[in-house]
């Protein structure tokens, strides 16, 4: 896992960890690298993967429609249908299963809170966005957050986002230093996060027709 690899080079007794704790510049630089790396490693591959799945689902659905009238091709129809079902189930496992946007938003907040609360990160503001459609994926569930905490707690939170079983994509992320009352340097993390509410195959088809020009 990523955490085991990081502990090998960034454990509590390593020289790198000591330099990191004693240097605000080093903390700031590393946090910036973490944010950029997180977006490149998680968000970009996820969007690309979703696009590939959308293309596969669209192509398979189109082939299935053309084969419906061909009785002698029933085996091929069933095979394509099974592939379609497998792709759908794999994607559904990483989305938010909820009957409505409001319920999906509630479940997303619970998942986000479960990640930052145990590590001492404190949220200062939270705003909810409006739902929007993602072609062949589902319904976007956005929320805007602002937290305050130590550099270590922010780092831990970013790692948790990267390893979450539910896809939570950072649309934007910003970190800046913030002095606390006792003089210790804290950091303020602002981020717009979104998850995806799962939709049925029929709902996805209706969504695609509605989005078509």
PyMOL commands that set and color helices and strands:
alter all, ss='L'
color gray80, all
select helices_A, chain A and resi 2-10+15-22+24-67+71-92+101-119+151-162+201-211
alter helices_A, ss='H'
color red, helices_A
select strands_A, chain A and resi 122-128+132-134+138-149+169-179+185-197
alter strands_A, ss='S'
color yellow, strands_A
deselect
rebuild
show_as cartoon
